[in-house]
Amino acid sequence: MATGITQDMLYQGKVRDVYNLPGSVLGPGQKNALLFVASDRISAFDVVLPTLIPDKGKVLNQNSAFWFDKTQHILPNHMLQVVEPGWLSSIENQTTVSELAPFAHRGMVVKRAERIDIECIVRGYLAGSAWSEYKASGTVWGQSFPEGMKEGQLLERPLFTPTTKAEEGHDESMTNQQVVDMVGQDLAQRNAHENASERGSIQADTKMQFGLLDGQLILIDELFTPDSSRFWDASAYEPGKSQPNYDKQYVRDWLIDQGWDREPPAPELPDDVVRLTQERYLEAYQRLTGRDLSDN
């Protein structure tokens, strides 16, 4: 039975498990680190589904690592080290190595930050819950929008639509003023889309999570993954319909077709839905990073 690191779980999120990590793993100066492990769990409408998606955790972790590295010159982030075989072989403590080995490719050692409990969502296209609200009331996040807009239409300018960060249950919408009230005016001021475009994809929206480390704002959690963003096939993009996607919208659509009420428990996913979802995640990773998951 595993001991030490794997017994010291801080909490389990919808997708990620977070563990305390002894400073001895990283050496002097890194005594306050955490181990983030991306599981193969998948959530939809803020409910964790009972079915796992193979390789999903590896895709999320490796994709986030790619973007944390690529954007660190813009804003610092919490990433210290991806758990991978080469790094594990450099650790002298074999007990630590044996405990971390099961998390290879899906684990990330990160700086411990004070999480800001806001999901920062930026939308460039009219899709998802924004489209649902627009159809019902002609508004998006309470703001009036022109009549006659189509599903998937490019917005005139990106829209900031924050929500609360819920450990359980549904996230709740927030106004911009509520964000200011929670974190202060300075933190409330607001090249991934271009990178996606170069690789034949459209990044329709994305969700980011921020934290504070020694008073400095940093990116935490995940970045530009198929879980936190909508990615569409640019060659098939056409406003007025659901777009061909490389994210978990396929699962959402299947659940809606089943008539699920979006409350737990969620239905099991059939094998063909699992397989097609896995393929979408793997293709998203390849399209967005230019890498194949088997290369890691």
Helices and strands as residue ranges (DSSP letters): G 4-7, E 9-12, E 16-21, G 23-25, E 33-38, E 43-44, E 47-48, H 56-71, E 79-82, H 85-88, H 94-100, G 101-103, E 107-111, E 114-115, E 118-125, H 128-137, E 139-140, E 143-144, E 154-160, E 163-164, H 176-183, G 186-188, H 192-198, E 201-213, E 216-220, E 229-233, G 234-236, H 249-257, H 271-289, G 293-295
